[in-house]
Every structure is written in C-alpha cells, then in structure tokens.
Amino acid sequence: MRRLTRRDFIRASALGMGAVVVSTGLTGCGGSSSNNNNDDGRRVAFHHGVASGDPQTQGVILWTRVTPEDGDTAPVPVSWEVASDADFTQLVNEDSAEVRQAYDYTLKVDVRGLEPGKTYYYRFHAAGVTSPVGVTRTLPEGNVDQVTFAVLSCSNYPAGFFHVYAEAAKEEQLDAVLHLGDYLYEYATDGYDGDNAEEMGRALPNNNDLEMIKLEDYRRRYALYRTDADLQALHAKTPFIAVWDDHEIANDAWMEGAENHDSTEGDYLMRKQYALQAYFEWMPIRPFDDNDREIIYRSFHYGDLVSLHMLDTRIIGRDQQLSYTDFLTETGIDAEAFTAAATDPERHLLGTTQLNWLSGALATSSATWQVLGQQVLMGRMLMPAEMLQGLLAPGPELVALIGELTTLKGRYLQGDPTLTEEEVARLTTVLPYNLDAWDGYMAEREILLRTAKDLSKNLVVLAGDTHNAWASHLTVGSGEDKQSVGVELATASVSSPGLESYLQLPAEAVPQAEQAITLLVDDLQYLNASQRGYLRVTFTAEKARADWRFVSTVKSSDYQVDEARGHSMTVQAGSPALTQAD
C-alpha cells in the first residue's frame, strides 16, 4: 500500500474530521418546548457531560456527545440553549442540529453573537433527555484588571484518580483552563504506571486495553476519560483552551514519526490522522484552518492585559529528537559533536511557518503580558554531565553523587579558592537533561527569546509534559552577556508519575534531590519532583503570580490538598525575574 503523504493527510483531515455547527442566535426551534419532549422513540444519554472552549469576544465552542442506547445508528436530533442566567429565562441562543455516527455522535457548536467578557450557561436536549448544565465565558475587551488561568497536563487514567481536576474545578473566577497536552495516553493498562489500576478501579476496559492505533481505539479512550466525574466537572465549570502533546498520538511524536510507533503498526501519518480526528471530535477546539486540521497554533486576547499564544511544539514542525546514544564514545558523551547538532540552525521545533506567525503575533500585540501556552520545557536545563549520566542510569549511587556535586556547587558559588580545576570542570561541563524539550532545539529557542527581548515584551511561558512543577528564568547569551528575557512556569501532572519514580529515589531523598537540582541548574528557580497538581496563574497590570497546588495522592480515592507543599512565586511587569510570593 502506498505510504500516506503530507498532502494526502491534509486532504483527508479536511474531509474527515467533522464539521463545527455555526449558530448565530435564536431560531425558535424550542430546546425545552419541542425537542426535549419529542423523543421519537429513541433512547439516548449524555454520558460524557458537556464542555466549552476556544472563547472569543463574541463566541465560544460548545460540545457534547449523545450516546444512542437502542442500537439505532441513525442520526440523532439535538437542540441546545444558551442563556445569560442559570435558570435559562434569558435565552441568547437556541438552535438544533443532528449528531451522526460518522463523527462518533459528538457535537460542536460555534455559538456566535455573544457579548464580550460575559458568563453564559448552556445545555443540550435529545430524545426527551437533558444534559448537565455547563458554564462558559467569552473573552473581554478593552481595559482588563485581572486574568486567571488554571494550567494542567498529563492525565493518565490507569495511573490514578483525577483529583487534580476536581480541585481545579473548585477554583473561583477562572477565565479558562489551559490544557497543555497529554490529555490521554495511548498505552494499554500495563503500558505506563498501571500496576495498581485494577485495585483502584482504573483499568482500561477489555475493548480498549490495547495500544491506540486505529480511529476506534482513540475514540473509545476519549469516551472512557470523559466518563470521569472530576474531568466532567472541570469541563462544565470553565472553558478549555487546549493543545495536544505527544500521547494524543504516540510517545515522543515528531513531524514524521514517533518513538512509540514502528512499521508493524502501519503508516504513521494514517495513525496520526485517526488520532487527530478523534481529538477534534472530542475536544472543544476551534480549527485554526478549516483546510488543515493539523494546525492548532492560535491566539486569544484578554483585552489590553494578556495575549495568549497557544503553540504546537510537537507535530507541525518538529524535527526528530536527538539521542545521546548517537554521541557516545569510549570515554563518554562527545560534548562537542552533540553541541554542534543541538545548535544547528536547521533543527526546528516550531517550524519556520509557525515561528514567523508567532513573531508577528508578538510584534502586533500591545497587551501587557505575552503568554505562550505550549508543551515542553523551554528553560535551559543544563546540568553537570556527570550527573546527567547518573540520571540516565539511576541507582543507589545517584543520591551520593547528587550530594557530592551539591557540596561542590556551594563552594563554587562562594568563590572557594581551594577548588581544583578538575572539580570546577565537574560543575561547568554541562549538558541538557531532556532532548525532547527545547534544549534539543537551541537555535530556534534563541531566535524566539531574542525576538521577545528585542520587542521588549513581558514574556511568560507555560509548560507541561514533564509531570513535575518547575520555574525558570528564560535567558539568552552566555557568560557576562547572559540576560534574562522572561520566565517559565511549568505545571505538575494530573496523574502521571514524575522524577520520584523515574530516578528511583526513596521518599526521604526527594527533598534533597529537589534542592540539589535547583542549585545545579543555573536558570532553575523552583522544582517539585514528586507530587501531582496544577498551576494557577493570575495576571494583573503590575505582576504575574504563580500558585502551584498539589494533592496528597492520586492512588487512593481519599486525598487532601497538600497545603504545606504549595508554592507561590511572582514576576513584576518590566522585570523578568522570579521572586517568592507571600
């Protein structure tokens, strides 16, 4: 069979990923007065809740799925109502459409004609059944005093309960939830941290307990996730602004392949088409380009305060990741050869088209804060090469090595004249920790950050992917020419395990490791390496405040918010430096 080409993918995606129903006002179809009471003998249910997303000043995407329960595969008529009050006495939009098997009975409505900066309530009706009520909000215009986001990523169903979603749903006055990817995972139950899934009641069902490859696999996985009550609660409470990362397709995806895809699993572009079709069916996202559903980078403007630019660092322009195994010699890693590859100006993460779009968006926005919502760490995670090799093969010796290097770094920062050249070299010979992140694409990162610097923008970068909470200064140059041009705030995961699992560290060693890594990585200001949680970011004209919030466990239905480990930092407008918040 001929391999699917990029042109084939674009053509197929434009035709096969479903359509958004555009609704501009009151049609008089009567959501509660007609369709709701006329069931036509059908049996249906709203098992997957409701959702909204991609708000604009005068519109928003509304989503639901109708599940036929009578075996009839015919289209199902659905109506909806949008109101400015919770009792639905002040309707502003009322319309209807059909859901079809071809789009997995999902419905996305682009409701238009709304007012800026207002809260709206919505619900759906089908065959005598009414959905839960959802709450959404349009983008504000003009002068805006405050904008608040909840930032989340990396939710693995078999790995644990979605308590983090439940806690985010309790937040008041959120403008949006930013989901930065890994909304779901492609593995079977035992593929990734699913050892306790059975006893927690989180095992994947028999008809979906294989790695996702086909369209039906991805659809069923989304359907399972969206039965989770905590995820449903967050979707119903607040509009989502989402981007995908790799696991929506396959681990460590890039433009033409993925680490978790081989020839026995078929054509990669076909698998990607299936994955993205299911994504567009199940997520409340508005296509950036109706002719190419692979493009999801887009901007949202919260008046004069925040311009939010959502990026795709995963599949639209990413070259294949580097691997340290390609640079190994008999004496270790060939640092010179690796650095030449990592700084190659022909290596791309965003790709030229997306980078040019972002540069233009930064240049034309006059908002106080320029915020990038994207997937992988942008900050320089450069650590001693000796420690990196220990991290690549973690074991009991790693704890001792961390302690030894930390002591040396403390002496180095104090200007200890007794340090030998060999000891200094152990600290200053550094390599990136994660080549799947921006550290594997250094030239393009430098262009982006220098663009922000030259434009004198207040830059805040939000990240997910790593399952841990981080805060870093974003810098350009080196040595005496090194300058901070912005900050990066990264959220912990919803349920996926973090460094505490990967490094095989005993619980008592985690605090020491967090302090050591923060000390050894020059631009890093904060790290929580062991807890699941989310990030709340609040912007005002004067400052941006980050609050990391963690839960005590995701392995039990009983949990608490871990107030003691919560952490807060701020950055002042005009001063790209993180400080501890009160």
Disulfide bonds with the S-S distance in Angstrom:
none
